Each structure stands twice: as structure tokens, then as C-alpha cells.
Amino acid sequence: MSARTAPIAIFTTNKSRQSRSRVVSRSASSFPGPTPHSDEGAAPGQKKFGALTESERVETLGRAVLDSGALIFTKCHSGKFTSVNNNFLQAFGLESSEDVVGKTDDELIESVLASGKTFHHSYRGESITDLPKIWKQHDDEVMATARTHWYKERALLSGGEDTKLHEFVVMKSPFADGVVGVAVCDGI
């Protein structure tokens, strides 16, 4: 076999359902190189797959973030929300980003409590009023260490319709303007 050829095993099943394997050589053409998904060899003016300009990348990622299944948010160094995605709004029962941008964690929870709902304690014994302190401690740790951290935090789902605090796995990372967080529910 040549230096660019590597054996691979292929498993097939015959009619009697017995498995057998055979070794096939990979040709050099199966190694990475120009493919229909690469931008090598695209004609001038032709759209290249994956070769997006900075503004196209921002637009594409922005749409994905807004509609992703995770709760995604950014906060400035002073702890005020600067941006949230659609799932974040839905989880907290908010209509638009104007309902949260510029607020602190405490102010967000105050607006949730203004709905008149009574929330059950989570299994860790935390009440909804404990959440802002916990969230801020984690934000401060991320900014102080300038490193990404993973946490288990509690928050609401579906505007708190079930009046429970749900556990989320949250990745918080520092960025130039403060903290970015991505939270996914750890179970329902």
C-alpha cells in the first residue's frame, strides 16, 4: 500500500445473517481535499459553501442563537443584561428583549414575581429570590478568572407556568463586554 492509502474494514451481512469483513484500500482521493463543501476551485462570483464574509457569519450565527433551544444571554461588567435570545424570553415569560435588557438579575426576578405567581423551592432548597445572588457570584467568578466555567443553576421554563425552578447546565464565558451565558435544561 502506498503512503497515502490506508486500510479500512468494511462489514457486510450475507443472506444467512453471518457477518464477515474485508479490507479495502482507501485511495488518495478519499483523503481531505477539495470537495463539494469546500471553497477551493469555486468560480469567481460563485457562492462558496462555508466561505462566509464576517457580516454573513454574524447574521447566520445571530439567527441561530436567537432561535436555538438554549437560553442565551449577555451581561455587561456591571451585571445588566445586554442581550437575550428568544428562548430566554419565553422561559421567563417576557414579551420582548426590552423587558430584560438593562436590568440586573434582581430586577429580572422582581418582574417575574410581579406576575403574582408563587414558586416552589427547587430540590436544593433555593427559592426564586436566591437566584440573583447565585447567578451574580458565578458571573463575578468568570470575570475574575477570565475563564469559561460550567455551572448548575436554576431558572424558569415556559414563563414559570409550572411554578417550579428547573436546573440548567450553564456555560459562562468572559468576553470583551462582560459575560456570555448559554444554558440548557438539565431535565424536566
N, C-alpha and C positions, 0 to 999 in steps of 0.2 A: 504494500500500500504506500502511496506517496505521502509526503509530509502534510498535504492538505486534505487527506482522506482519512476519515475516522470511522471505525465500525460502529454500527448501531444494531441493536436486537429488535426484530420485528416479530410480534406474536400473532399467530393466526389460529383459527379454530376450524378443524375439518368437520365433516358431517357427523362423525361419531362423537363430537364434542371433546376430543382429546386435543390438548394444546401442544404445539411444537414451536420451536423458534428457529430462525435462520438469521445469519449475519449478512447484512448488506452494507456495502461501502457507500459512504456519503461522498458525493462528488464535490469538487471545489465550488461549484455553483450554488450549493446549499449553504455555504457559509455567508456571514453578513456581507452585504454589498448593496449596490443599487437594487431596489425593489419597487413595486408599485407604491409603496408607502414612504419612500424616501424622496428627497427633493433633488437628488442627483439626476442630471440629464433632462430636467424639465425644460421645455421650450420657453423662450422669452415670452412673457405675458401670460404663460400658463400657470394656473393656480397650483402651488406646490403643497402637497399634504404635509402638515406639520411645520411648515416654514412660515410661521405667522409673524407679522410685524409686532412690535411692542403694544401698539394700540389694539390690534386684533387679539393678542394674548390676554390683555387686561379685560377686554369686552367678553371674550369667551369664558375666562375664569370667573369674571364677575357674575355672569348669568348662572354659571354652575354653582357658585357659592350662594347666590340668592335663593336658588331653588333646591339646594341639597337637602338631604334628610337630617343633617346635623343642625344644631343650634350654633350659629357662628356670630361672633361679636368682636368689636374692637373697643378699647378704652384708652383714653389719654393718661398721661402720667398722674394727673390729679384724681383719677378714678371715675371720670364721667364717660358714659357710653358715647362713642363717636360714630358707630355704625352697627347695625344688626341685620341679620337675614330674615327671610320670610318665616322660617320655622321658629326662630326666636320669638317673633311677634305672635305667632299662633300659640306657642307654648305658654306665653304669659297673658294671652287674651287681649293683645293690643291690636289696634286697627292699622296704624302706620308707624314708620320709624320716628316720626315727630313725637310720638307718645313716649319714647325712651331716650332718644339722642339728647345729650346734655344733662341727663340725670345720673345720679350716683346709684349704687346698689341699694342704699337705704331708701332713696326716693322711688326707685322702681318697686320695691316691696310695699312701700306705703301706698302707691297707686293700685297695686294688686289687692291689698287689704281694704281699700276704699270700696271695693265691689260688694263688701258685706259678707263674703264667704268666710267660714271657719275652716281652717286647715288642720288636718290630723298631723300628729308628730310622725316623723319618719322612724324607722326601726332603730336609729341611733339616738333617739330621744331629742332630736333637734326640732325646734319649731321654725316656722317660716321667718320669724323675726331674728333668728340666729344666723340665717343665711348670709346677709350682707357682711357681717364680721368675718365669716369663714372665707367668703369669696375675696374680700379685700386682703386678708392675710396671704392667700395664695398669689394674688396679683403682685403684692409687695415682694414676696419671695422671688417671683420670676424676674421682676425688675432689678432687685438687689443682686441676684446671681447672674443676670444676663444670660440665662439658660432656659431651655424648654423643660417644663415639668409636666407630669401627668398626675391628676388628682381624681378622687371620687368626691363629687359634690352633689348636693340635692337641688332640685328645681321643680318647676311645674311642667305639666303636659296639658295640651288642649285647653289652655286658659284656666287650668285648675278645676275643671268641671268635676273631676272625681275627688276633689279636695284632699288629695294626697301629695306628699312630696316624693318625687321619684329620684332614684340615684342615677347619676350620669358619670361616664368616664370623660374627663375633660383634659384636653391638651392646651396648655397655655404657653405662649412663646412671647419673648420680647420682640418688639420691632421699633423702628425709629420714633414712632408717635406714642408708644406705650405698650399695650398688651393686646395680643390677638388670642381668642379662645375658640376652640372647636369642641363641642360637647355632643356625645351620643348616649342615648338612653342605655343603661346597663341592664335593663329588664323592665317589664311592665307589671 
